[in-house]
Amino acid sequence: MKKFYLFFLVAFVATFGLVSASAADRAHTLKVYNWADYIDENVLKSFPDWYRQMTGEEVQVIYQTFDINESMLTEIEIGHEDYDVICPSEYIIERMLKNKLLQKIDKSQIPAEYQYFDNVSPFVVEKFQQMSKTERVSDYTVGYMWGTTGFLFNPEYVSKEELSSWGAILNDKFEGKIFMKDAFRDVYSVIVLYAYRDEVAAGRLTREELVENITPERIAAVEEVLTAAKHNVAGWEVDFGKEEMTKGKAWMNLSWSGDAQWAIDEAAEVGVTLDYVVPEEGSNVWFDGWCIPVYAKNVKAASWFINYLCIPENAIANMEEIGYVSSIATPEVMEWADDEEIDDTADLTYFFGEGAAAVHANQVLYPDYAVIERCALMHDAGEQSEELLRMWNRVKGDNLSTTMLIVVLVVVILIVCFVVMQFVNRRNQKKLQQRRHRR
């Protein structure tokens, strides 16, 4: 669900060499478009051999990465790029379904004994179905990774009890100590639950209805909360917040669960303790999924590739490599998640089914049912997208600290001085040349 990384596209084949994607070889070329650092390289590299064993055909993989959902969407929606398989987040999947930009996964060509699509947790399938009221979403997309949004925090400075509410961002104790995700949809989806917490508690609204139906009034309510909290925000970040937390430079970070676990592990290596909590008002539960765009040229290989990623050992390898949680819910994955060294147990029946009522799981990655039942799926904002973005820009717009303003002013002064000096030097040189000419 959810990592933003490299700006430029990185292309390589499964054997780490470049190949041509000309029309002549498209039947044997698979173009994959994914987030950076979001798959195990060995899993990717092994796909052509597995595909050959399954189908008797050769395939070469061109693997490219994107940094944000919207850039990927623009390439397909406007540029009609012929990627065969992509990995967007839930709200983009929802938008692409509405705009007829996805085609069905061709499961019929894969023999039943080699189909692994059903390894996806029914919990994930059910959440994905909330993206459409007219289509069976599982025909178009298969869940990849998922997680929650919460607070990554340093317990040396902040207690878990102090973060029991999203209202913690308003606490003056945390002035200049919070890193906020620069992701307006994610932030809106959790802060709206805080802004309307009384209505939810009274049963007048549900979390699902709040997150799905975005209105100008709700946007205004969220803006009021965020504006009041701005003095506590040390920075708006996409990826560096978790690194700052590992260095002990901030007290708390509104974070995705996978990033939080990465930071917890990294911090432990340098003697810094971090933890993660989902506030009581609830949160969003996010998902990334594999899809086949409407302009794909190799639907067959794309369908096999998505199926291949549903094999339990591949799901486990990907989780171990990237640190996020797979949508695959087989006994092998539950065994992998069950760690006897963890004292607490979690009710994971919602994900793994019967037999998972008391799993010794890392609850940053596999939240207890009590947490999941107060989480809602984030949706496409539709016609309210522009207003959401305007709100976000207003909130962030004048958030430069005094120190940053001074730095910017100094830089501007230095630039002006440099330009003036260059002008003066050129003028003096010109005068000197004129004097020499007269002589």
N, C-alpha and C positions, 0 to 999 in steps of 0.2 A: 503496500500500500504504500508502498508509500515511501524512496531515497532519491535525492536530487544531487547530481554530482558533475560529470564532465560537460563542458560547454560544446566541444567539438565532437562530431561523430567519429567513432573508432570502428574500423572495418577489418575483419579478419575471418578466414575460413576456419573450419574445425581443426585443420592441421596448422593453423596460424599463418597461412599464406593467403595472398589476395587472389581472387579468381574473377573472371569476367562474368558479368550477368547479362550478356547479350541475349537477344530474343531466341537465338539458335539453341542455347543451352538452358533456358529457363525451366524446361521440363525436368532437369536434373540439378537445379539450383534452388536452395531454400533461403529466402531472405528473412532474417529474424531481426526485429526491432524491439529492444528492451532497455530498461534502466541500466546504467553502468553499475558494475560490481553487484549484479543481481542474479548470478547463476554460477554454479561450480564449473570451472573450465574443463575439467575432465568429463563431466556429464555432457557438456556441449560437444567436446571432441569425439566422444564415443558414439554420438548419434548416427553418423554415416554408416558405421559398421553394423549397428543394430538394424538400421533401415534396410541395408543390403540383405541381412539375414532374414528379415521379415518379408521383404517384397522381391528380392532378387535384383533390385535396381540400385544404381549409383545415385548419390546426391552429394553436392557440395554445399556447405553452409557459408553464407555471408552474414556476419553478425555485426550489427550496428547498434549504437546506443543513443538515447536522448536524455535531456536533462530535465525537461518539464513535460507534463501531459499535453499542454496546449501546443507546443512546438511539434510534437508528434502528430496531433490531430490536424494541424494546419497543413502538414506535408501530405496527408491523405485526403483531407476534405478539399483543399484548394489545389494542391500539386498533383493529386491523383497518383501518388507514388505506389508502386506495385509491391509493397512489402507483403510477404505471405503470412506472417504471424507477428502479432504485436502484444504488448503487455500493459494496457492502460489501467488506470484506477477506476473505482466503481462509478464515479459521477461522469467520467468520460465514456465508459461503456454504456451507461444509460443514455447519454447524448447521442452516441453513435448509433444505438438501436433506434432512437427516435428519428434520426436523420437517414436511416437506411444505408449506413456506411459499413455494416457488417454482413457477412454471409455465414450460412450454417456450416458448422464443422461436419465434414463428411465421415460420419462414423460407420456408415453402411459398408464401406470398402474394407474395414478392419475386421477380421474374423473374431467371433465372440470370445474365443479362448485367449485372444491377445488384446482384448479391450480392458483398459484400466480406469476408464472415466468414472466408474462407480466407486472408486477409492476416495473420491472427494467426499468430505463430511456432509451429511444431510443438512447440518447447520449452515454451511456455506451455500449450498444449493438453495436453501430457503431464503437466505439473505439476498442472494443474487436475484431471486424471482421478484423481489420488491422493486427491482429496477424497471419492470414493465408490467402493465395490466393487459397487454394484448399479445405478447409473444412468450413462448416458453424459453426463458433466458438460457437455460442449460444447453439449448440447441446451438447457441451462438458463442458461448464463453465458458471456460473452465477455470475455477479458482486456482490461484497460484500461492500467494502469500497474504497474510492478514494480520491484524493487530488492533490495538486500542490507542487512544490519546490520553495522556495524563501528565503528571508532574514528575520529572526527574529532579531529585533534590539531594542536598548534602545534609545528613542528619546532625552534623556538628553544629549547624546553624539553624536548622529548621526541623521541627518535629512533624511526624506523619499526621498528628492530630491537627496541627496548624494548616495542613493542606487537605483537610476533609471536605473543603468547599472550594469551588472555583473563585469564590469571593476573596481567597487569599491574595489574589493579585492586587487587591485594593488596600492591603495592610501596609501602613506606613513603615512598619519595621523592615520591609523588604525594598526600600527605596534604592533604586540603582542596582538591585541584586537579581533581577529576573531577566532571563532571555526568553523572548517570545518568538514562536514560529512565524516566519513571514509567509504564511499560507492562510489566506483570508477565509477560505471555505472551512478548513479544519478548525480555525479559531472561532469562527461564527458558530459552528455546529456544537461546540461545547459551551460557549458563553451564553448562547440563547437558552440553554438548559438552566443556567444560573439565573438569568434575568426573569425567567418564568417559573422559577422553582415553586413558588406558592401555588400557582395554578396546577402544576403537576401533582403536588402533594395533596391538593384538594380534589383531584380527579377530574378537573375541568378540561385539562389538556393531557395528551400523552406525549412522551418523548418522541415517538415516531412521527406524530403529527407536527410537532414543533420543528423537527429537523427537516422534514420533507417539504412542508409548506412555508416557503420564505416570503414574507410580506414586508412592505415598507415600514410598518409599525414595529415589527420584530427587528429589522435591521437597525432602526433608530434606537431601540432599547439596548441592543448589543453595543452600538456606538457610544452610548452614554456610559456604559460600564467600562469599555476600553479607554475612553478619554479620561475617565477618572483614575485609571490605573497607570497612565502613561509615565508619571514621575517615577514609578517603580521599575520601568523597563530599561535595562542596560543596553539592549540591542534587539533588532529584528533579524532573525537569522534563518537560513535554510538548512545549513549543514554544520556550521562551526560551533554552534551552541554546545553540543555534546562534548566537543574537544575542550572548550573552555571549562566545562564542568569537571572534566577529568583532572584539570590543572588546579582546581579549587578556586577559580576566578569568579565564580557566580554561586549563588545559593540554590537557585531553582531554574528549571527550564521546562517550558511547555513542550512536550516531546512525544514522538511516536514510540511505541513500546520496543520495537526492534532497535532503534537508535539508543533508547534508554539502556537496553541490555548490553549493547556494545560499549557504552560509556561506563557502565558498572564494572564490566570485565576489565577494560583498559585502566580505569582508576585503581582497581584493586592491585594491579601490578606495580603501581607507584605509591601504594600505601594510603590512597584516598578512598573513603567509603561513600558510596552513593546508593540511593534507593529510588523506588518508583511507586506511585500511588494514583489510582483513579478516584477523583472526588465523588462524594456521595450523590450529587445531583445527577451523575451519569456522564456519559461520554459518547463519542462516535466510535463505531467499530468499522474499520476501513478494510478494503480488499483490493488486490490487484488480480487481474485475470488474463488468461490467454485468449486471443480472438483472431479471426481471419478477416481482414479488411475486404471490402467489396472489389477492390482492384487487384487482389492477389492473383498471381499467375500459376502458382503451384499449390493448389488446395489439397492435393493428395498428400504431399510431403508435410504440409502444415498440419493436417489432421493427425498424421502419424507422430509428428513432433510433440504436439500437445498431449497425445496419449502416452508417449514415452516419458514425459515429465510427471505423469501420475503413477509411475512405478515406485513402490515404497522406497527402495534403496536409492533411487534418484532424488526423491523428495528429501530423504535424510541427508544425503550429500549436499544438496542445495542449502538446507537449513544450517548445517555445520559450517558451510563456507560463508554465507551472507548474514547469519544471525537472526533472520526473521522466521516466522512460523508458517509452515506449509499448510495448505488446505486439505492435504491427504490425511485420512483418519483410519488407517489400517492397524491391526494388532502390532505389526512391526514398529510403526511410528509411536504407538502408545508405549510400547516397551522402551523405545528410545527416550521418550519423555519422562518415564518413571525413574526417578533417581533416589535411591534409598538414603543417600547422604542428605537429602532435604527432609527436615523434620516435619514441616507442615504438609498437610494433604489438601487437595483441591477436588471439588466435584466437577468433573469434566464429562459427565454423561451427555451434556448438550452437544459435545463435539464427537466423542468416541462411542457413545451409546452405553448400554448396560455393561457393568463391570468396571466402569471408570468413575465410581462414586467417591473414591478416596485414592487419588493418584499423587505420589510424591513428586509433583511437577513444579518447575520454576513458574511462579504465578505472574511474573512480569510477561512471560511469553504465553503461558496458558492460564488465563484468568479463571478464577472460580466462577461457578454459575451465578453466584450472588452479585458479581461484578457485571457479567455479561447481560443479565436480565435488566440492567438499567442503562444499557448501551443501545444506540440507534444507528442505523445505516445512513451515511452521508449521501445526499442526492445532488443531482444537477440543479443549479439555481435557475435555469431557464431564462425567462425574461428578466429576472431580478439580478442576473449576473453582473450587469454593468453597474447597477446601483450598489451591489455588494462591493465591487471594486472601488467605486467612488468613496464609499464609506471608509474602506480600508486606507485609501490614500489620504483621506482627511485625518484619520487617526494617526497615521505615521508622519504626515507631512511636516509638522513643526516640532518633531521630537528630537532635534539635535540638541545635545547637551551643551553646556557652556564651554566645556573643554573642546568639543568638536567644532563649535562655532569659531573659537579662537584659532584652532588649527586651520580651518578653512580660510579664515581671514588672513592668516600669515602666508598661506600658500598663494592666495590671490595677490597679496602685496609683493611677494617675491617674483611672481610672474610678471606683474606690471613693471617692477624695477628692471627685470631682465630685458623686457621689450624696450623700455626707455633707454637703457644702456646701449642696446644694439643700435637703436636709432641714432643716438648721439655719436657712437663710434663710426657709423656709416657717414654721418654728416661731416665729422672731422676728417675722415679719410678723403672725402670728396673735396673739401677745402684745400687739403694738402696737395692733392693732385692738380687742382686748379692753379695753386701757387707755382708748382713745378712746371706746369705748362706755360705760364707767363714768362718764366725764366728761359 
